[in-house]
Amino acid sequence: MAHDHAAVAKMSELFDPAPGRWGLRGDPHVWQALRDALSGTDVPPSAEAVAGLLRATFEELVEVDLHGEPAPHVYRQRYAHGGMSGGMVHLDTWRHRLLPLLVERAGRPRDPRTLPAR
């Protein structure tokens, strides 16, 4: 099945709206970094490909093996922007809620009337 190039969404579109709650203070900064890193990337055609792209990009940005790291959270200086848990990235939140949310959003049909102009 060929893609209609005018209707292919970009990965960055999956990040709106941002979640109402986060795991730790570093998480919103990772969300934005992930969005920025994927801004020009088309949404892959399968949920598995979307999940793989998100995981690989997350792991690169946070410098962690998401499935191999047993800790529920890690500290990363680049995501420290104040607060008691500044710089803390809650891996369990990303594993179980945030990355699955983005994959789910990628699978939703998009109304052509709400797609940004290309």
C-alpha positions as a LaTeX table, in Angstrom:
\begin{tabular}{lrrr}
\hline
Residue & $x$ (\AA) & $y$ (\AA) & $z$ (\AA) \\
\hline
Met1 & 0.00 & 0.00 & 0.00 \\
Ala2 & 1.50 & 3.32 & $-1.05$ \\
His3 & 1.51 & 6.28 & 1.27 \\
Asp4 & $-0.22$ & 9.48 & 0.27 \\
His5 & 2.76 & 11.75 & 0.93 \\
Ala6 & 0.54 & 14.72 & 1.70 \\
Ala7 & $-1.08$ & 12.77 & 4.56 \\
Val8 & 2.04 & 11.21 & 6.12 \\
Ala9 & 2.33 & 12.58 & 9.63 \\
Lys10 & 5.59 & 13.58 & 11.26 \\
Met11 & 6.66 & 11.95 & 14.52 \\
Ser12 & 6.68 & 15.34 & 16.26 \\
Glu13 & 2.88 & 15.55 & 15.80 \\
Leu14 & 2.46 & 12.63 & 18.23 \\
Phe15 & 3.77 & 14.75 & 21.10 \\
Asp16 & 0.74 & 17.09 & 21.23 \\
Pro17 & $-0.78$ & 17.38 & 23.68 \\
Ala18 & 1.86 & 16.72 & 26.32 \\
Pro19 & 0.81 & 14.42 & 29.17 \\
Gly20 & $-0.82$ & 16.02 & 32.18 \\
Arg21 & 1.43 & 14.20 & 34.62 \\
Trp22 & 5.02 & 13.03 & 34.59 \\
Gly23 & 7.14 & 10.57 & 36.55 \\
Leu24 & 9.98 & 12.92 & 37.59 \\
Arg25 & 11.12 & 16.45 & 36.73 \\
Gly26 & 13.48 & 15.37 & 33.97 \\
Asp27 & 10.70 & 13.65 & 32.02 \\
Pro28 & 9.16 & 16.76 & 30.37 \\
His29 & 12.64 & 17.75 & 29.15 \\
Val30 & 13.20 & 14.29 & 27.68 \\
Trp31 & 9.74 & 14.55 & 26.03 \\
Gln32 & 10.80 & 17.80 & 24.35 \\
Ala33 & 14.22 & 16.42 & 23.37 \\
Leu34 & 12.56 & 13.35 & 21.85 \\
Arg35 & 10.11 & 15.54 & 19.96 \\
Asp36 & 12.91 & 17.74 & 18.64 \\
Ala37 & 15.03 & 14.74 & 17.62 \\
Leu38 & 12.15 & 13.23 & 15.63 \\
Ser39 & 10.69 & 16.48 & 14.25 \\
Gly40 & 11.41 & 15.80 & 10.58 \\
Thr41 & 10.80 & 12.05 & 10.67 \\
Asp42 & 7.73 & 10.50 & 9.05 \\
Val43 & 5.62 & 8.22 & 11.24 \\
Pro44 & 6.58 & 4.66 & 10.27 \\
Pro45 & 3.80 & 2.47 & 8.84 \\
Ser46 & 3.63 & $-0.09$ & 11.68 \\
Ala47 & 3.27 & 0.11 & 15.45 \\
Glu48 & 6.36 & $-2.06$ & 15.83 \\
Ala49 & 8.43 & 0.33 & 13.72 \\
Val50 & 7.12 & 3.34 & 15.67 \\
Ala51 & 7.95 & 1.62 & 18.98 \\
Gly52 & 11.43 & 0.70 & 17.75 \\
Leu53 & 12.17 & 4.23 & 16.55 \\
Leu54 & 10.94 & 5.78 & 19.80 \\
Arg55 & 12.90 & 3.33 & 21.96 \\
Ala56 & 16.14 & 3.77 & 19.97 \\
Thr57 & 15.88 & 7.56 & 20.04 \\
Phe58 & 14.99 & 7.58 & 23.76 \\
Glu59 & 17.94 & 5.31 & 24.56 \\
Glu60 & 20.30 & 7.53 & 22.57 \\
Leu61 & 19.09 & 10.73 & 24.24 \\
Val62 & 19.04 & 9.33 & 27.78 \\
Glu63 & 22.10 & 7.10 & 27.24 \\
Val64 & 20.43 & 4.05 & 28.73 \\
Asp65 & 19.33 & 0.58 & 27.65 \\
Leu66 & 15.64 & 0.93 & 28.47 \\
His67 & 15.02 & $-2.80$ & 28.84 \\
Gly68 & 18.42 & $-3.69$ & 30.28 \\
Glu69 & 18.55 & $-1.03$ & 33.01 \\
Pro70 & 16.98 & $-2.48$ & 36.18 \\
Ala71 & 16.70 & 0.87 & 38.00 \\
Pro72 & 13.31 & 2.60 & 37.90 \\
His73 & 15.01 & 5.96 & 37.21 \\
Val74 & 18.33 & 7.53 & 36.21 \\
Tyr75 & 19.90 & 10.95 & 36.64 \\
Arg76 & 21.02 & 12.88 & 33.57 \\
Gln77 & 22.54 & 16.34 & 34.07 \\
Arg78 & 21.29 & 17.62 & 30.68 \\
Tyr79 & 17.69 & 17.26 & 31.89 \\
Ala80 & 18.29 & 19.01 & 35.24 \\
His81 & 16.38 & 22.28 & 35.17 \\
Gly82 & 15.64 & 22.75 & 38.87 \\
Gly83 & 13.55 & 21.10 & 41.53 \\
Met84 & 14.25 & 18.21 & 43.86 \\
Ser85 & 14.03 & 15.58 & 41.12 \\
Gly86 & 15.57 & 17.77 & 38.40 \\
Gly87 & 17.54 & 15.63 & 35.98 \\
Met88 & 15.82 & 12.46 & 37.11 \\
Val89 & 14.24 & 10.44 & 34.30 \\
His90 & 11.65 & 7.90 & 35.44 \\
Leu91 & 12.32 & 4.91 & 33.19 \\
Asp92 & 9.28 & 2.99 & 34.43 \\
Thr93 & 7.03 & 5.89 & 33.39 \\
Trp94 & 8.59 & 5.85 & 29.92 \\
Arg95 & 8.41 & 2.05 & 29.66 \\
His96 & 4.81 & 1.69 & 30.79 \\
Arg97 & 3.05 & 4.96 & 30.00 \\
Leu98 & 4.79 & 7.57 & 27.84 \\
Leu99 & 6.29 & 5.48 & 25.02 \\
Pro100 & 3.11 & 3.34 & 24.77 \\
Leu101 & 1.06 & 6.58 & 24.61 \\
Leu102 & 3.10 & 7.78 & 21.63 \\
Val103 & 2.78 & 4.41 & 19.88 \\
Glu104 & $-0.99$ & 4.50 & 20.48 \\
Arg105 & $-1.21$ & 8.01 & 19.04 \\
Ala106 & 0.69 & 6.88 & 15.94 \\
Gly107 & $-1.95$ & 4.23 & 15.29 \\
Arg108 & $-4.90$ & 6.58 & 15.48 \\
Pro109 & $-6.41$ & 7.68 & 12.20 \\
Arg110 & $-5.63$ & 11.30 & 11.46 \\
Asp111 & $-8.27$ & 13.65 & 10.16 \\
Pro112 & $-6.83$ & 15.28 & 7.00 \\
Arg113 & $-8.46$ & 18.56 & 8.00 \\
Thr114 & $-6.27$ & 18.74 & 11.15 \\
Leu115 & $-2.96$ & 17.86 & 9.48 \\
Pro116 & $-0.51$ & 20.74 & 9.22 \\
Ala117 & 0.04 & 22.25 & 5.79 \\
Arg118 & 3.12 & 20.87 & 4.05 \\
\hline
\end{tabular}
